[in-house]
Amino acid sequence: MSSGQGFLATTASIAASAMLARSLFYDFIPEDVRNSMLSQIKIFQNLLSREFSMVIHDKEGLTTNNVYQASMTYLSSLVSSHSTQCVQVKQFDDDKSLVISLDVGQTFIDVFEGIQFKWCLHCSKNNVTTKGSDENFSYMVSNSYSLELSCKKEHKDKALDVYLPWIMNWWNNTKDQNTILKLFLNSYDTWNSVNLHHPATFDTIAMDQELKQTIIDDLSKFIKCKDYYRSIGKTWKRGYLLYGPPGTGKSSLVAAIANFLNFNIYDLDLAQVQGNLHLKELLIQMTNKSVIVIEDIDCSIPIKNRDSNDSYNYRPKVTLSGLLNFVDGLWSSCSEQRIIIFTTNYKEQLDSALLRHGRMDMHIYMGYCSPSMFRNLVFNYHHIEHHSLFEQIEALIKELEITPATVSEHLLRSDDVDVALQGLLKFLQLSKQEALDKEKEKENKDDENKKDEEKKDEKNKMKNDKTDPDTDDDI
Ligand SMILES: Nc1ncnc2c1ncn2[C@@H]1O[C@H](COP(=O)(O)OP(=O)(O)OP(=O)(O)O)[C@@H](O)[C@H]1O
């Protein structure tokens, strides 16, 4: 046998032995023993590697592990459940179900204070002995879950002493379902509040998926960055400008942001404010952790000019410079963790001073309904992901400018999804026909105008020809 043939034979024999060992391992070792062996191997590997890794199990004995529940809730809030990532529902002991937006085996990277923490969800099957009604013992298979948290070894202390306690603190602040958020409305120089029961969440908002995830990431980063804001000497606040046509979900997004952060909303009506001084007084009364919203900002202040002594007929009591001070003057630093949101239908009409970065950190366009937004809305209202009418409806949605509010309204008209979708389809077909008729009417009008113009030109020409002596000469 040549040396080449010998090498091939040895390699083949090693490969065959490895395959045999692998199949013996999987066929003859019970799953729970196998999982335990694999996790021991993993720990050993981690000891050798430069990674720190820990496993957080869903249960400690028979009780739910709080660290697991807190981490899972936290991770689920970071991943929007309508992303491509799989959605799972797991029941906790206390009968509260939690929508988990992580797929088993999928890794998720969370950046905390500039450090990357890697999470991975694992699932293993357990045989649980249960007692049947006929007094015979039977086996039931149940899933047990665990989360693996890993990072570079040098960040182990940060993970254990800062990151996990921060998650527990976040969870404690947000988990209490009895916390009712407040909506504050200003009247003269004080705030009055009502309970906020707006159901909007990032799952129910229909918008571009990537943009939605960017906002979630931005908010998550914002609430984690206290030290960062302190270190760069900036007030701990963030500004968002939401713009787009009416009925595209700007107000709903404000509510979703408040629900996500568990922050109260201060809905500031500038028409009610008696002047810049009162604006400051209102500002001082606001608490930390709040969302301040000024809706339709273009209608609230003189939008083009910073000088209050201009010649506008409308004399506002709050000037643009007063508002700019409110947003990021010295007074704005008297509290922390604030989100300031302006909404408008006409971004182009706003003074650039209002929009610059630092004041409005993100400009978010809320647009007309797209096919994916339509599917998001159908899922919200009817919990289905496929229907034979989707294709027809989506083709029309692509052609028309329909707001999500209009689509929502049609989807809500019936509990029967077939009836609701038929109604929506009919409405879209009519809208398309109307749009075509209008276009035709406009074309006809344009043609008529063109003909009138041509006739006028011809008449003028004839008139000129008659009066022009040169032309007479030529003839
Ligand atoms: N993007 C969306 N996702 C989910 N629902 C939406 C969306 N847009 C509109 N809706 C539905 O339409 C209703 C009206 O929308 P909303 O008031 O949020 O729009 P808006 O952009 O703030 O309108 P306006 O500019 O007139 O204030 C909402 O209560 C919601 O049911």
The ligand as an ORCA input file, in Angstrom:
! r2SCAN-3c Opt
* xyz 0 1
  N     -48.914     52.668     12.086
  C     -50.012     52.251     12.749
  N     -50.008     51.086     13.393
  C     -51.089     50.648     14.057
  N     -52.245     51.336     14.108
  C     -52.299     52.517     13.474
  C     -51.192     53.033     12.770
  N     -51.535     54.221     12.238
  C     -52.792     54.440     12.601
  N     -53.270     53.439     13.339
  C     -54.637     53.333     13.882
  O     -55.316     54.539     13.535
  C     -55.683     55.311     14.677
  C     -55.257     56.763     14.460
  O     -53.848     56.838     14.397
  P     -52.982     57.963     15.135
  O     -53.863     58.927     15.859
  O     -51.920     57.308     15.934
  O     -52.361     58.677     13.871
  P     -51.599     60.055     13.801
  O     -50.518     59.887     12.768
  O     -51.181     60.490     15.144
  O     -52.709     61.026     13.227
  P     -52.757     62.640     13.351
  O     -51.596     63.196     12.584
  O     -54.086     62.957     12.716
  O     -52.724     62.969     14.816
  C     -54.963     54.677     15.851
  O     -55.753     54.662     16.994
  C     -54.669     53.260     15.390
  O     -55.757     52.428     15.724
*
